Amino acid sequence: GAVVSQHPSWVICKSGTSVKIECRSLDFQATTMFWYRQFPKQSLMLMATSNEGSKATYEQGVEKDKFLINHASLTLSTLTVTSAHPEDSSFYICSARVPQGTNTEAFFGQGTRLTVV
Amino acid sequence: DAKTTQPPSMDCAEGRAANLPCNHSTISGNEYVYWYRQIHSQGPQYIIHGLKNNETNEMASLIITEDRKSSTLILPHATLRDTAVYYCIVRPLLGAANAGKSTFGDGTTLTVKP
Protein backbone atom coordinates (compact mmCIF):
# COMPACT_ATOMS: atom_id res chain seq x y z
CA GLY A 1 0.00 0.00 0.00
CA ALA A 2 0.87 3.64 -0.22
CA VAL A 3 3.40 4.90 2.29
CA VAL A 4 3.44 8.24 4.05
CA SER A 5 6.49 9.12 6.08
CA GLN A 6 6.91 11.83 8.68
CA HIS A 7 10.13 13.27 9.98
CA PRO A 8 11.14 13.57 12.72
CA SER A 9 9.31 10.96 14.77
CA TRP A 10 9.85 13.01 17.87
CA VAL A 11 11.37 16.36 18.71
CA ILE A 12 12.04 18.35 21.84
CA CYS A 13 12.47 22.08 21.49
CA LYS A 14 12.80 25.11 23.70
CA SER A 15 9.92 27.48 24.18
CA GLY A 16 10.02 30.29 21.63
CA THR A 17 11.77 28.34 18.91
CA SER A 18 10.29 27.01 15.67
CA VAL A 19 10.02 23.40 14.62
CA LYS A 20 9.50 21.99 11.14
CA ILE A 21 7.79 18.66 10.55
CA GLU A 22 7.94 16.97 7.15
CA CYS A 23 5.35 14.73 5.57
CA ARG A 24 6.35 12.78 2.48
CA SER A 25 4.42 10.50 0.18
CA LEU A 26 6.99 7.88 -0.76
CA ASP A 27 5.48 6.07 -3.71
CA PHE A 28 2.74 8.31 -5.00
CA GLN A 29 2.00 11.92 -5.73
CA ALA A 30 -0.29 13.66 -3.31
CA THR A 31 -1.93 16.88 -4.40
CA THR A 32 -3.66 17.06 -1.04
CA MET A 33 -2.33 16.33 2.42
CA PHE A 34 -3.98 16.80 5.78
CA TRP A 35 -2.45 17.78 9.12
CA TYR A 36 -3.92 16.57 12.41
CA ARG A 37 -3.09 17.17 16.03
CA GLN A 38 -3.77 14.76 18.86
CA PHE A 39 -3.51 15.59 22.55
CA PRO A 40 -3.09 12.78 25.10
CA LYS A 41 -6.13 10.55 25.43
CA GLN A 42 -8.01 12.55 22.82
CA SER A 43 -8.96 11.90 19.23
CA LEU A 44 -7.28 13.35 16.17
CA MET A 45 -8.35 16.85 15.26
CA LEU A 46 -7.91 18.18 11.76
CA MET A 47 -5.81 21.33 11.67
CA ALA A 48 -5.50 22.13 7.99
CA THR A 49 -5.68 20.87 4.44
CA SER A 50 -2.50 21.30 2.45
CA ASN A 51 -2.82 21.74 -1.30
CA GLU A 52 0.15 21.52 -3.63
CA GLY A 53 0.93 24.85 -5.18
CA SER A 54 -1.65 26.85 -3.26
CA LYS A 55 -2.37 28.13 0.21
CA ALA A 56 -3.45 25.74 2.91
CA THR A 57 -6.97 25.76 4.25
CA TYR A 58 -7.11 25.98 8.03
CA GLU A 59 -9.84 24.68 10.31
CA GLN A 60 -11.64 27.08 12.55
CA GLY A 61 -9.59 28.01 15.59
CA VAL A 62 -6.21 27.07 14.09
CA GLU A 63 -3.82 30.00 13.79
CA LYS A 64 -2.39 30.06 10.29
CA ASP A 65 0.46 32.36 11.31
CA LYS A 66 1.51 29.97 14.04
CA PHE A 67 1.21 26.75 12.07
CA LEU A 68 2.81 27.44 8.71
CA ILE A 69 2.12 24.89 6.03
CA ASN A 70 4.04 24.58 2.80
CA HIS A 71 3.22 22.08 0.07
CA ALA A 72 5.80 22.93 -2.55
CA SER A 73 5.92 19.58 -4.31
CA LEU A 74 3.63 16.66 -4.98
CA THR A 75 5.45 14.51 -2.45
CA LEU A 76 6.22 16.87 0.40
CA SER A 77 4.24 19.00 2.80
CA THR A 78 5.78 20.71 5.81
CA LEU A 79 4.25 22.01 9.01
CA THR A 80 6.24 24.61 10.93
CA VAL A 81 5.21 25.37 14.48
CA THR A 82 6.46 28.90 15.03
CA SER A 83 7.34 30.34 18.43
CA ALA A 84 6.43 27.08 20.07
CA HIS A 85 5.05 27.05 23.61
CA PRO A 86 4.48 24.16 26.01
CA GLU A 87 0.78 24.08 25.10
CA ASP A 88 1.81 23.21 21.54
CA SER A 89 3.22 19.93 22.80
CA SER A 90 1.21 17.29 21.00
CA PHE A 91 1.25 14.42 18.53
CA TYR A 92 1.13 15.78 14.98
CA ILE A 93 0.01 13.45 12.21
CA CYS A 94 -0.26 13.96 8.48
CA SER A 95 -2.20 12.04 5.89
CA ALA A 96 -2.05 12.06 2.14
CA ARG A 97 -4.90 11.49 -0.25
CA VAL A 98 -4.37 8.75 -2.81
CA PRO A 99 -6.73 9.15 -5.73
CA GLN A 100 -7.34 5.70 -7.10
CA GLY A 101 -10.24 3.75 -8.43
CA THR A 102 -13.61 5.11 -7.53
CA ASN A 103 -12.69 6.43 -4.13
CA THR A 104 -9.91 8.24 -2.43
CA GLU A 105 -7.91 6.59 0.25
CA ALA A 106 -6.00 8.47 2.87
CA PHE A 107 -2.88 6.98 4.39
CA PHE A 108 -1.38 8.34 7.55
CA GLY A 109 2.16 9.01 8.60
CA GLN A 110 3.55 7.55 11.79
CA GLY A 111 3.20 10.85 13.60
CA THR A 112 5.59 13.32 15.21
CA ARG A 113 5.61 13.84 18.95
CA LEU A 114 6.50 17.42 19.78
CA THR A 115 7.52 18.36 23.29
CA VAL A 116 8.13 22.02 24.04
CA VAL A 117 10.09 22.69 27.20
CA ASP B 1 -18.69 14.52 7.39
CA ALA B 2 -21.49 12.63 9.08
CA LYS B 3 -21.10 12.11 12.80
CA THR B 4 -20.39 8.62 14.05
CA THR B 5 -20.96 7.16 17.50
CA GLN B 6 -19.06 4.23 18.95
CA PRO B 7 -18.90 2.63 22.38
CA PRO B 8 -15.92 4.02 24.29
CA SER B 9 -14.42 0.66 25.13
CA MET B 10 -14.71 -3.07 24.57
CA ASP B 11 -12.90 -6.16 25.74
CA CYS B 12 -12.33 -9.31 23.74
CA ALA B 13 -10.70 -12.63 24.55
CA GLU B 14 -7.69 -13.57 22.49
CA GLY B 15 -8.64 -15.85 19.60
CA ARG B 16 -12.27 -14.82 19.64
CA ALA B 17 -14.03 -12.56 17.19
CA ALA B 18 -14.18 -8.89 18.05
CA ASN B 19 -17.31 -7.10 16.83
CA LEU B 20 -17.07 -3.33 16.94
CA PRO B 21 -20.27 -1.40 16.24
CA CYS B 22 -20.66 2.06 14.78
CA ASN B 23 -23.73 4.22 14.29
CA HIS B 24 -23.79 6.71 11.43
CA SER B 25 -27.46 7.51 11.14
CA THR B 26 -26.91 10.77 9.24
CA ILE B 27 -24.73 9.26 6.53
CA SER B 28 -25.48 10.60 3.06
CA GLY B 29 -25.63 8.68 -0.17
CA ASN B 30 -22.21 9.73 -1.39
CA GLU B 31 -20.31 8.77 1.75
CA TYR B 32 -18.28 5.65 2.38
CA VAL B 33 -17.74 4.03 5.77
CA TYR B 34 -14.07 3.74 6.72
CA TRP B 35 -12.43 2.02 9.63
CA TYR B 36 -9.00 2.87 10.98
CA ARG B 37 -7.16 1.83 14.10
CA GLN B 38 -4.48 3.56 16.11
CA ILE B 39 -2.04 1.67 18.22
CA HIS B 40 -0.54 3.74 20.99
CA SER B 41 1.74 6.53 19.78
CA GLN B 42 1.43 5.60 16.11
CA GLY B 43 -0.46 7.07 13.18
CA PRO B 44 -3.84 5.62 12.22
CA GLN B 45 -3.77 2.45 10.15
CA TYR B 46 -6.33 1.86 7.43
CA ILE B 47 -8.37 -1.31 7.94
CA ILE B 48 -11.27 -1.45 5.51
CA HIS B 49 -13.97 0.62 3.86
CA GLY B 50 -17.29 0.08 2.11
CA LEU B 51 -20.31 1.79 0.63
CA LYS B 52 -23.28 -0.54 1.07
CA ASN B 53 -22.09 -4.08 0.45
CA ASN B 54 -20.30 -6.15 3.04
CA GLU B 55 -16.56 -6.17 2.56
CA THR B 56 -13.76 -8.50 3.63
CA ASN B 57 -10.01 -8.27 3.43
CA GLU B 58 -7.07 -9.94 5.11
CA MET B 59 -7.52 -7.84 8.25
CA ALA B 60 -11.24 -7.69 8.87
CA SER B 61 -14.81 -7.83 7.64
CA LEU B 62 -17.19 -4.90 7.42
CA ILE B 63 -20.92 -5.42 7.72
CA ILE B 64 -23.10 -2.45 6.73
CA THR B 65 -26.81 -2.51 7.43
CA GLU B 66 -29.20 -2.20 4.53
CA ASP B 67 -30.25 1.31 5.55
CA ARG B 68 -26.53 2.20 5.95
CA LYS B 69 -27.19 3.77 9.33
CA SER B 70 -24.83 1.47 11.16
CA SER B 71 -21.96 -0.90 10.56
CA THR B 72 -19.90 -3.49 12.39
CA LEU B 73 -16.21 -4.17 12.06
CA ILE B 74 -15.33 -7.79 12.69
CA LEU B 75 -11.86 -8.99 13.59
CA PRO B 76 -12.35 -12.74 13.19
CA HIS B 77 -9.60 -13.97 15.49
CA ALA B 78 -8.40 -11.18 17.73
CA THR B 79 -4.80 -11.21 18.92
CA LEU B 80 -3.08 -9.18 21.61
CA ARG B 81 -1.61 -6.98 18.86
CA ASP B 82 -5.12 -5.92 17.87
CA THR B 83 -5.40 -3.89 21.07
CA ALA B 84 -5.89 -0.35 19.79
CA VAL B 85 -8.35 2.49 19.39
CA TYR B 86 -10.67 1.79 16.46
CA TYR B 87 -12.19 4.69 14.58
CA CYS B 88 -15.24 4.57 12.35
CA ILE B 89 -15.39 7.44 9.87
CA VAL B 90 -17.72 8.38 7.05
CA ARG B 91 -16.23 10.28 4.21
CA PRO B 92 -17.28 11.53 0.78
CA LEU B 93 -16.26 10.10 -2.54
CA LEU B 94 -13.46 11.03 -4.88
CA GLY B 95 -14.20 14.29 -6.55
CA ALA B 96 -15.79 15.91 -3.53
CA ALA B 97 -13.94 18.97 -2.37
CA ASN B 98 -13.13 17.42 0.98
CA ALA B 99 -12.58 13.86 -0.18
CA GLY B 100 -9.90 12.20 1.89
CA LYS B 101 -10.47 14.52 4.82
CA SER B 102 -11.32 12.51 7.92
CA THR B 103 -13.30 13.67 10.92
CA PHE B 104 -12.39 11.45 13.84
CA GLY B 105 -14.75 10.73 16.69
CA ASP B 106 -13.61 9.31 20.00
CA GLY B 107 -13.36 5.75 18.73
CA THR B 108 -13.56 2.48 20.61
CA THR B 109 -10.68 1.29 22.73
CA LEU B 110 -10.49 -2.45 22.13
CA THR B 111 -8.54 -4.43 24.67
CA VAL B 112 -7.73 -8.01 23.72
CA LYS B 113 -7.08 -10.10 26.79
CA PRO B 114 -5.19 -13.38 27.05
Chai-1 contact restraints between the chains, C-beta under 6 A:
chainA,res_idxA,chainB,res_idxB,connection_type,confidence,min_distance_angstrom,max_distance_angstrom,comment,restraint_id
A,F34,B,K101,contact,1.0,0.0,6.0,A-B,restraint_1
A,S43,B,F104,contact,1.0,0.0,6.0,A-B,restraint_2
A,S43,B,D106,contact,1.0,0.0,6.0,A-B,restraint_3
A,L44,B,F104,contact,1.0,0.0,6.0,A-B,restraint_4
A,I93,B,G43,contact,1.0,0.0,6.0,A-B,restraint_5
A,R97,B,G100,contact,1.0,0.0,6.0,A-B,restraint_6
A,P99,B,L94,contact,1.0,0.0,6.0,A-B,restraint_7
A,N103,B,Y32,contact,1.0,0.0,6.0,A-B,restraint_8
A,N103,B,L93,contact,1.0,0.0,6.0,A-B,restraint_9
A,N103,B,L94,contact,1.0,0.0,6.0,A-B,restraint_10
A,T104,B,L94,contact,1.0,0.0,6.0,A-B,restraint_11
A,T104,B,A99,contact,1.0,0.0,6.0,A-B,restraint_12
A,T104,B,G100,contact,1.0,0.0,6.0,A-B,restraint_13
A,A106,B,G100,contact,1.0,0.0,6.0,A-B,restraint_14
A,F108,B,G43,contact,1.0,0.0,6.0,A-B,restraint_15
A,F108,B,P44,contact,1.0,0.0,6.0,A-B,restraint_16
A,G109,B,G43,contact,1.0,0.0,6.0,A-B,restraint_17
A,Q110,B,Q42,contact,1.0,0.0,6.0,A-B,restraint_18
A,Q110,B,G43,contact,1.0,0.0,6.0,A-B,restraint_19
A,G111,B,G43,contact,1.0,0.0,6.0,A-B,restraint_20
